[in-house]
Amino acid sequence: MKILANRVLGTTACVVTLLSPGVPATAAEQRPSDENIGYWVREGLREDPRVWASDITVAVADGVVTLKGFVTNLAEKKYADLEAKKIKGVRGVVNEITVSGVSRPDAELMADVNRRLKASSSLHSESVQAKVASGSVTLTGSMASWARREEAELVATEVRGTKDVKNEIQVRHESKRPDKDVQTDVKGSLDRDVYLAGLPITVSVNDGMVALDGMVGSAYQKERAGRDAQFVANVKKVENNLKVEWWEKRGTREAMPVPSDPDLAMAVKATLDHDNRLQASMVTTAARGGHVTLRGTVPTDAQARTAESDAMEVPGSVWVSNLLDVSPMNVADEKVLEDVRFALDTDALMQQRDLAVHVTNGFVSLSGTVRNSFQRSHAADVVSRVHGVRGVENGLTVNWVPRFHDAALAERIVERLGANWETRWVADSIRVQVHGGVATLTGDVNTWSERHEAGRLAYLTDGIWSVVNKVRVRNVEYPWELWEMGEPNPFGLYLPHPPVYYDRY
């Protein structure tokens, strides 16, 4: 693989293009060797600002990756697992990483987890309880959906000192639905997922038990499909029989259609309506030129953010303007402030103590400095899920230190594009420009997932603090020039802010 770097005239930016000689990306290829897979997994973990990879070892046997070693918190362990599954050639991951971070008295940790659960905007009224033994948290109780069950696990995972989470919460569906309706919703959910649309996945349902069969190209796609299916209303269990066979046939994914504006708006609306984390009955959607606008009202700021994230991951979506209002929660600002500070102080991924928090009528303002862009977005995400928060003004600044030259950053992004399953096939069509730690991506790709994943990879490269994703899906025209020229509302819609690329575990 050959890397070509050109210096841009009159700037210090670096433009990098990946040139892949030999077999075209659309043809069948030999599976990468276990040695190469191991190298790219290690490199991916080293680049990821969410993971401290120096104490993690990687072994690969027949495409199955085994992770061992030590991390300081449970979130790191889960992110390491997630990123390893996105490397080309990985068929599965065995995660044997040990969490050896801060040791806290069980009673203290249990009190913190239960307080975070009670303060969560989606869980404060749920019957869920945490118990702790030797740093291992066990969640019990019952909930009406798998999505809320996962939300409870997420909260427990984030608390500093948690070494493991055993989720024993029971899901009790409030009503019954015909299997045919469940099957239709599962298939629709997969078709509207930017990472899964067009894949040959078949869905069958028997008494609420879902079976997924077919072929996908990565361990990540397999896991994501199972999660999408599990979150559909009235699904009792998912039997994930999908095979990971990327090297046999690149044509696992059909050609991506270009949705019309009405179709895109309808797809986004359907995605919101079927997300059990949302109450989207008061939400309307509009689309023009790949630009999605959300309007209406939701009960919490966390739901507004979830809706935006959902909209970004619908095939055809390029930008999202989130104009959703959050209905009043009737929680005193003093209580909101107390719970927000507690959430940040006990969060395993937020080590800073110099963050300032202000609350006015439920709107939270954050100021201070963080180490990287992920911490900045993570802080706002944690705060948004506190009961009573109506909005978050994220004034946190990234204490960006130019430890790497722009040229080196651009080359590393290009290398990561070549190692990732989603972007491997189009890496030679993506140009990367870095100036002052800001990465700008241009070029043409075949699918919406390739565009989305390219931006995410750049965002999660150590040393990058912002990303401008101008990658185009072939045969789709975007009005970049109008937006760059400052044309006001070129489509009668509000101009969006740049999307944040990060995965929730």
C-alpha positions as CSV (number, residue, x, y, z in Angstrom):
1,M,0.0,0.0,0.0
2,K,1.5,3.3,-1.0
3,I,0.8,6.7,0.7
4,L,1.1,9.9,-1.3
5,A,1.2,13.2,0.6
6,N,1.0,16.6,-1.0
7,R,1.6,19.9,0.7
8,V,-1.2,22.4,0.0
9,L,0.1,25.7,-1.5
10,G,0.0,28.6,0.9
11,T,-1.0,26.5,4.0
12,T,0.5,24.0,6.4
13,A,-2.2,21.5,5.8
14,C,-1.5,18.1,4.5
15,V,-3.6,16.3,1.9
16,V,-3.2,12.5,1.8
17,T,-4.6,10.1,-0.7
18,L,-4.4,6.3,-0.4
19,L,-3.4,4.4,-3.5
20,S,-4.2,0.7,-3.6
21,P,-2.4,-1.1,-6.4
22,G,-3.4,-4.5,-7.7
23,V,-6.8,-6.0,-7.1
24,P,-9.7,-3.5,-7.3
25,A,-11.5,-2.9,-4.1
26,T,-14.7,-4.3,-5.6
27,A,-13.1,-7.7,-6.3
28,A,-12.7,-10.6,-4.0
29,E,-9.6,-10.4,-1.8
30,Q,-7.5,-12.7,0.3
31,R,-8.3,-12.6,3.9
32,P,-5.7,-10.6,5.9
33,S,-3.3,-12.6,7.8
34,D,-3.7,-12.9,11.6
35,E,-0.5,-11.0,12.0
36,N,-1.9,-8.1,9.9
37,I,-5.2,-8.2,11.8
38,G,-3.4,-8.0,15.1
39,Y,-1.3,-5.1,13.9
40,W,-4.4,-3.1,12.9
41,V,-6.3,-3.9,16.0
42,R,-3.4,-2.6,18.1
43,E,-3.0,0.5,16.0
44,G,-6.8,1.2,16.2
45,L,-6.7,0.9,20.0
46,R,-3.6,3.1,20.3
47,E,-5.3,5.8,18.2
48,D,-8.6,5.8,20.1
49,P,-8.7,8.5,22.7
50,R,-11.3,6.5,24.7
51,V,-8.8,3.7,25.3
52,W,-5.5,3.6,27.1
53,A,-4.0,0.8,25.1
54,S,-0.5,0.4,26.5
55,D,-1.5,-2.4,28.9
56,I,-3.7,-4.3,26.3
57,T,-2.3,-7.3,24.4
58,V,-3.8,-8.6,21.2
59,A,-3.7,-12.2,19.9
60,V,-5.4,-13.4,16.7
61,A,-6.2,-16.9,15.6
62,D,-8.1,-17.5,12.4
63,G,-9.6,-14.0,12.5
64,V,-10.7,-14.3,16.1
65,V,-9.2,-11.6,18.3
66,T,-8.4,-12.1,22.0
67,L,-7.9,-9.0,24.1
68,K,-6.1,-9.3,27.4
69,G,-4.5,-6.9,29.8
70,F,-5.7,-4.1,32.1
71,V,-7.7,-0.9,31.8
72,T,-8.7,1.7,34.3
73,N,-12.5,1.6,33.8
74,L,-15.2,-0.6,32.3
75,A,-16.0,1.8,29.6
76,E,-12.5,1.4,28.1
77,K,-13.0,-2.3,28.0
78,K,-16.2,-2.0,26.1
79,Y,-14.8,0.5,23.7
80,A,-11.7,-1.7,23.0
81,D,-14.1,-4.5,22.1
82,L,-16.2,-2.3,19.9
83,E,-13.2,-1.0,17.9
84,A,-11.6,-4.4,17.4
85,K,-14.8,-5.6,15.8
86,K,-14.5,-2.9,13.1
87,I,-11.1,-4.0,11.8
88,K,-11.1,-5.8,8.4
89,G,-10.8,-9.6,8.7
90,V,-12.0,-9.8,12.4
91,R,-14.6,-12.6,12.7
92,G,-15.1,-12.2,16.5
93,V,-13.6,-10.8,19.7
94,V,-12.9,-12.6,23.0
95,N,-12.6,-9.8,25.6
96,E,-10.6,-10.9,28.6
97,I,-9.4,-7.5,29.6
98,T,-9.4,-6.9,33.4
99,V,-10.6,-3.7,34.9
100,S,-8.1,-2.7,37.5
101,G,-8.9,1.0,38.1
102,V,-10.0,2.8,41.2
103,S,-11.0,0.5,44.1
104,R,-13.8,1.8,46.1
105,P,-15.8,0.5,49.1
106,D,-18.7,-1.6,47.8
107,A,-21.2,0.4,49.9
108,E,-19.9,3.7,48.5
109,L,-20.0,2.5,44.9
110,M,-23.5,1.0,45.4
111,A,-24.8,4.3,46.7
112,D,-23.3,6.2,43.7
113,V,-24.7,3.8,41.1
114,N,-28.2,3.9,42.7
115,R,-28.1,7.7,42.8
116,R,-27.1,7.9,39.2
117,L,-29.9,5.5,38.2
118,K,-32.4,7.6,40.2
119,A,-31.2,10.8,38.6
120,S,-31.4,9.4,35.1
121,S,-34.1,11.1,33.1
122,S,-35.2,7.8,31.6
123,L,-34.8,5.6,34.7
124,H,-35.7,7.7,37.8
125,S,-39.2,6.2,38.0
126,E,-38.2,2.7,37.1
127,S,-38.0,-0.2,39.5
128,V,-34.3,-0.9,39.2
129,Q,-31.8,-1.5,42.0
130,A,-28.0,-2.0,42.1
131,K,-26.0,-4.2,44.4
132,V,-22.2,-4.3,44.5
133,A,-19.8,-7.1,45.5
134,S,-16.0,-6.6,45.0
135,G,-16.6,-3.8,42.5
136,S,-19.0,-5.9,40.4
137,V,-22.5,-4.2,40.0
138,T,-25.6,-6.4,39.7
139,L,-28.7,-4.7,38.4
140,T,-32.1,-6.2,39.2
141,G,-35.7,-5.1,38.6
142,S,-38.0,-5.0,35.6
143,M,-38.5,-2.6,32.7
144,A,-40.8,-2.2,29.7
145,S,-38.1,-2.3,27.0
146,W,-34.6,-3.6,26.2
147,A,-33.6,-0.1,25.4
148,R,-34.2,1.1,29.0
149,R,-32.5,-2.1,30.3
150,E,-29.4,-1.1,28.3
151,E,-29.6,2.5,29.5
152,A,-29.4,1.2,33.1
153,E,-26.4,-0.8,32.2
154,L,-24.8,2.2,30.6
155,V,-25.3,4.3,33.7
156,A,-23.7,1.7,35.9
157,T,-20.8,1.2,33.5
158,E,-19.9,4.9,33.7
159,V,-19.6,5.2,37.4
160,R,-16.0,5.4,38.6
161,G,-14.9,2.2,40.3
162,T,-17.3,-0.2,38.5
163,K,-15.3,-3.3,37.4
164,D,-18.2,-5.3,35.9
165,V,-21.9,-5.1,35.4
166,K,-24.3,-8.1,35.6
167,N,-27.6,-7.0,34.1
168,E,-30.4,-9.2,35.5
169,I,-33.2,-6.7,34.8
170,Q,-36.2,-8.4,33.4
171,V,-38.0,-7.0,30.4
172,R,-41.8,-7.2,30.7
173,H,-43.6,-6.0,27.5
174,E,-46.8,-4.2,28.3
175,S,-48.8,-5.6,25.4
176,K,-48.7,-8.4,22.8
177,R,-48.1,-8.0,19.1
178,P,-48.4,-10.4,16.2
179,D,-45.2,-12.0,15.1
180,K,-45.7,-10.6,11.6
181,D,-45.7,-7.0,12.9
182,V,-42.6,-7.7,14.9
183,Q,-40.9,-9.1,11.8
184,T,-41.8,-6.1,9.8
185,D,-40.4,-3.7,12.4
186,V,-37.2,-5.7,12.8
187,K,-36.6,-5.7,9.0
188,G,-37.4,-2.0,8.8
189,S,-35.0,-1.2,11.6
190,L,-32.2,-3.0,9.8
191,D,-33.0,-1.4,6.5
192,R,-32.9,2.1,8.1
193,D,-29.5,1.5,9.8
194,V,-26.7,3.2,7.9
195,Y,-24.4,0.3,8.8
196,L,-26.8,-2.5,7.8
197,A,-28.9,-1.2,4.9
198,G,-28.6,-3.4,1.8
199,L,-27.1,-6.4,3.6
200,P,-28.6,-9.9,2.9
201,I,-30.2,-10.4,6.3
202,T,-33.3,-12.5,6.7
203,V,-35.6,-12.1,9.7
204,S,-38.0,-14.7,11.1
205,V,-40.1,-14.5,14.3
206,N,-41.8,-17.2,16.4
207,D,-43.7,-16.1,19.5
208,G,-41.5,-13.0,19.9
209,M,-38.3,-14.9,19.4
210,V,-36.3,-13.4,16.5
211,A,-33.8,-15.3,14.3
212,L,-31.4,-13.4,12.1
213,D,-29.8,-15.3,9.2
214,G,-27.6,-14.3,6.3
215,M,-24.2,-12.7,5.8
216,V,-22.5,-9.6,7.0
217,G,-19.0,-8.2,6.5
218,S,-17.8,-7.6,10.0
219,A,-18.2,-8.7,13.6
220,Y,-19.4,-5.2,14.4
221,Q,-22.2,-5.4,11.8
222,K,-23.3,-8.8,13.3
223,E,-23.5,-7.3,16.8
224,R,-25.2,-4.2,15.7
225,A,-27.9,-6.2,13.8
226,G,-28.6,-8.2,16.9
227,R,-28.9,-5.0,19.0
228,D,-31.2,-3.3,16.5
229,A,-33.5,-6.4,16.5
230,Q,-33.5,-6.6,20.3
231,F,-34.7,-3.0,20.6
232,V,-37.9,-3.6,18.6
233,A,-41.0,-3.7,20.7
234,N,-42.1,-7.1,22.0
235,V,-38.9,-8.9,21.0
236,K,-38.2,-11.5,23.7
237,K,-34.9,-12.8,22.5
238,V,-32.6,-12.7,19.4
239,E,-30.9,-15.7,17.9
240,N,-28.1,-14.1,15.9
241,N,-27.0,-16.7,13.2
242,L,-25.4,-14.1,10.9
243,K,-22.1,-15.2,9.3
244,V,-19.1,-12.9,9.1
245,E,-17.7,-13.6,5.6
246,W,-16.3,-10.4,4.2
247,W,-13.4,-11.9,2.3
248,E,-15.6,-14.3,0.2
249,K,-17.8,-11.6,-1.5
250,R,-17.7,-7.9,-1.3
251,G,-21.2,-7.9,-2.8
252,T,-22.7,-8.6,0.6
253,R,-24.2,-5.1,0.3
254,E,-26.6,-4.2,-2.5
255,A,-26.2,-0.9,-4.3
256,M,-27.4,2.0,-2.1
257,P,-30.4,3.8,-3.4
258,V,-30.6,7.6,-3.2
259,P,-33.7,8.4,-1.2
260,S,-35.9,11.2,-2.2
261,D,-36.5,14.0,0.3
262,P,-40.0,12.7,1.3
263,D,-38.6,9.2,1.6
264,L,-35.7,10.3,3.8
265,A,-38.0,12.3,6.0
266,M,-40.3,9.3,6.3
267,A,-37.4,7.0,7.1
268,V,-36.2,9.3,9.8
269,K,-39.7,9.6,11.3
270,A,-40.1,5.8,11.3
271,T,-36.7,5.3,13.0
272,L,-37.7,7.8,15.8
273,D,-41.1,6.2,16.2
274,H,-39.6,2.7,16.7
275,D,-36.9,3.8,19.1
276,N,-38.1,2.7,22.6
277,R,-35.8,5.4,24.1
278,L,-38.0,8.1,22.6
279,Q,-41.4,9.6,22.9
280,A,-41.6,10.9,19.4
281,S,-45.3,11.4,18.8
282,M,-44.8,15.2,18.8
283,V,-41.8,15.1,16.5
284,T,-41.9,16.1,12.8
285,T,-39.2,15.6,10.2
286,A,-38.3,17.3,7.0
287,A,-35.5,16.7,4.5
288,R,-33.9,18.5,1.6
289,G,-30.7,17.6,-0.1
290,G,-29.7,15.2,2.6
291,H,-30.3,17.8,5.3
292,V,-32.7,16.6,7.9
293,T,-34.5,18.9,10.3
294,L,-36.2,17.8,13.5
295,R,-39.0,19.9,15.0
296,G,-41.4,19.4,17.8
297,T,-41.2,18.5,21.5
298,V,-39.7,15.7,23.6
299,P,-39.7,15.2,27.4
300,T,-35.9,15.3,28.0
301,D,-32.7,16.7,26.5
302,A,-31.4,13.1,26.3
303,Q,-34.2,12.2,24.0
304,A,-33.5,15.2,21.8
305,R,-29.9,14.0,21.5
306,T,-30.9,10.4,20.8
307,A,-33.3,11.6,18.1
308,E,-30.4,13.6,16.4
309,S,-28.1,10.5,16.6
310,D,-30.8,8.3,15.1
311,A,-31.4,10.7,12.3
312,M,-27.7,10.9,11.5
313,E,-27.6,7.1,11.0
314,V,-30.4,6.8,8.5
315,P,-29.2,6.2,4.9
316,G,-29.3,9.4,3.0
317,S,-28.8,11.7,6.0
318,V,-25.9,14.1,5.6
319,W,-26.7,16.8,8.2
320,V,-29.2,17.1,11.0
321,S,-30.6,20.4,12.4
322,N,-32.0,19.6,15.8
323,L,-34.7,22.1,16.6
324,L,-36.5,20.0,19.1
325,D,-37.8,21.7,22.2
326,V,-37.7,20.0,25.6
327,S,-40.9,20.3,27.7
328,P,-40.5,21.7,31.2
329,M,-39.5,19.1,33.8
330,N,-40.5,21.1,37.0
331,V,-37.3,20.2,38.7
332,A,-35.6,23.0,40.8
333,D,-32.4,24.3,39.3
334,E,-30.6,23.6,42.6
335,K,-31.5,19.9,42.3
336,V,-30.4,19.8,38.7
337,L,-27.1,21.4,39.5
338,E,-26.5,19.0,42.3
339,D,-27.2,16.0,40.2
340,V,-25.2,17.2,37.2
341,R,-22.1,17.9,39.4
342,F,-22.5,14.5,41.0
343,A,-22.8,12.8,37.6
344,L,-19.6,14.4,36.3
345,D,-17.7,13.9,39.5
346,T,-18.4,10.1,39.6
347,D,-18.0,9.5,35.9
348,A,-15.1,7.1,35.0
349,L,-14.2,9.0,31.8
350,M,-14.2,12.5,33.3
351,Q,-11.1,13.0,35.5
352,Q,-11.1,16.9,35.5
353,R,-12.1,18.8,38.6
354,D,-12.0,22.3,37.0
355,L,-15.3,22.1,35.1
356,A,-17.8,24.9,35.9
357,V,-21.5,24.2,35.8
358,H,-24.4,26.7,35.8
359,V,-28.1,25.9,35.6
360,T,-30.9,28.4,34.6
361,N,-34.5,27.1,34.1
362,G,-33.2,23.6,33.4
363,F,-30.6,24.7,30.9
364,V,-27.1,23.6,31.8
365,S,-24.0,25.6,30.8
366,L,-20.6,23.8,30.9
367,S,-17.3,25.6,30.9
368,G,-13.7,24.6,31.4
369,T,-11.1,22.4,29.6
370,V,-10.9,18.7,28.7
371,R,-8.2,16.6,27.2
372,N,-9.9,15.6,23.9
373,S,-13.0,16.0,21.8
374,F,-14.5,12.7,23.0
375,Q,-14.4,14.0,26.6
376,R,-16.1,17.2,25.5
377,S,-19.0,15.3,23.8
378,H,-19.2,12.7,26.5
379,A,-19.6,15.3,29.2
380,A,-22.6,16.8,27.4
381,D,-24.1,13.4,26.9
382,V,-23.8,12.5,30.6
383,V,-25.3,15.8,31.6
384,S,-28.2,15.5,29.1
385,R,-29.3,12.3,30.8
386,V,-29.8,13.9,34.2
387,H,-33.5,14.3,35.2
388,G,-34.6,17.9,34.8
389,V,-32.1,19.0,32.2
390,R,-33.8,20.8,29.3
391,G,-30.7,21.6,27.3
392,V,-26.9,21.7,27.4
393,E,-24.7,24.6,26.3
394,N,-21.3,22.9,25.8
395,G,-18.7,25.6,26.4
396,L,-16.0,23.1,27.2
397,T,-12.8,23.7,25.3
398,V,-10.3,21.0,24.2
399,N,-6.8,21.6,25.6
400,W,-5.4,20.6,22.2
401,V,-1.6,20.3,22.3
402,P,0.0,19.9,18.8
403,R,2.0,16.8,19.6
404,F,1.8,15.6,15.9
405,H,2.5,17.3,12.6
406,D,-0.5,17.7,10.4
407,A,1.1,15.5,7.7
408,A,1.5,12.7,10.2
409,L,-2.1,13.0,11.4
410,A,-3.3,12.9,7.8
411,E,-1.3,9.8,7.0
412,R,-2.5,8.0,10.1
413,I,-6.2,8.7,9.2
414,V,-5.6,7.3,5.7
415,E,-4.0,4.2,7.2
416,R,-7.0,3.7,9.5
417,L,-9.4,4.1,6.5
418,G,-7.6,1.2,4.8
419,A,-7.8,-1.0,7.9
420,N,-11.5,-0.5,8.6
421,W,-14.0,-2.9,7.2
422,E,-16.5,-0.2,6.1
423,T,-14.0,2.2,4.5
424,R,-11.4,-0.3,3.2
425,W,-13.2,-0.5,-0.2
426,V,-13.2,3.2,-0.9
427,A,-10.1,4.4,1.0
428,D,-8.4,5.3,-2.3
429,S,-11.2,7.6,-3.1
430,I,-11.1,9.7,0.1
431,R,-8.8,12.6,0.5
432,V,-7.7,13.8,3.9
433,Q,-6.6,17.3,4.7
434,V,-5.4,18.3,8.2
435,H,-4.7,21.8,9.4
436,G,-4.1,22.6,13.0
437,G,-5.6,19.3,14.1
438,V,-8.8,19.8,12.1
439,A,-9.4,17.1,9.5
440,T,-11.3,17.8,6.3
441,L,-12.5,14.7,4.3
442,T,-13.4,14.9,0.6
443,G,-14.0,12.4,-2.1
444,D,-16.6,10.0,-3.3
445,V,-17.8,6.7,-1.7
446,N,-20.4,4.1,-2.6
447,T,-22.5,3.9,0.6
448,W,-23.8,6.1,3.4
449,S,-22.1,3.9,6.0
450,E,-18.7,4.5,4.3
451,R,-19.2,8.2,4.6
452,H,-20.3,8.0,8.2
453,E,-17.5,5.7,9.3
454,A,-14.8,7.8,7.5
455,G,-15.9,10.8,9.6
456,R,-16.0,8.7,12.8
457,L,-12.5,7.3,12.2
458,A,-11.0,10.7,11.7
459,Y,-12.8,12.0,14.8
460,L,-11.3,9.2,16.9
461,T,-7.7,9.6,15.8
462,D,-5.4,10.8,18.5
463,G,-4.4,14.4,17.8
464,I,-7.6,15.3,15.8
465,W,-10.0,17.6,17.7
466,S,-12.5,18.5,14.9
467,V,-13.7,16.9,11.6
468,V,-15.4,18.5,8.6
469,N,-16.8,15.6,6.6
470,K,-17.4,16.6,2.9
471,V,-17.3,13.1,1.6
472,R,-20.0,12.6,-1.0
473,V,-22.0,9.4,-1.7
474,R,-21.8,8.9,-5.5
475,N,-24.6,10.3,-7.6
476,V,-25.7,12.6,-4.7
477,E,-25.1,16.3,-4.9
478,Y,-24.6,18.3,-1.7
479,P,-24.7,22.1,-1.5
480,W,-21.3,22.5,0.2
481,E,-20.4,25.5,-1.8
482,L,-23.5,27.4,-0.8
483,W,-23.0,26.6,2.9
484,E,-19.3,27.5,2.8
485,M,-20.2,30.9,1.2
486,G,-22.4,31.7,4.1
487,E,-25.6,31.6,2.0
488,P,-28.4,32.0,4.6
489,N,-30.7,29.0,4.7
490,P,-30.1,27.8,1.2
491,F,-33.0,25.3,1.4
492,G,-35.1,27.3,3.8
493,L,-33.8,25.2,6.6
494,Y,-31.4,26.0,9.5
495,L,-27.8,25.3,8.9
496,P,-26.6,22.5,11.2
497,H,-23.6,22.2,13.5
498,P,-21.0,19.5,12.6
499,P,-22.0,16.1,13.7
500,V,-20.3,14.4,16.6
501,Y,-18.9,10.9,15.8
502,Y,-18.8,8.6,18.8
503,D,-20.3,5.2,19.6
504,R,-22.3,4.4,22.7
505,Y,-21.2,1.0,24.0
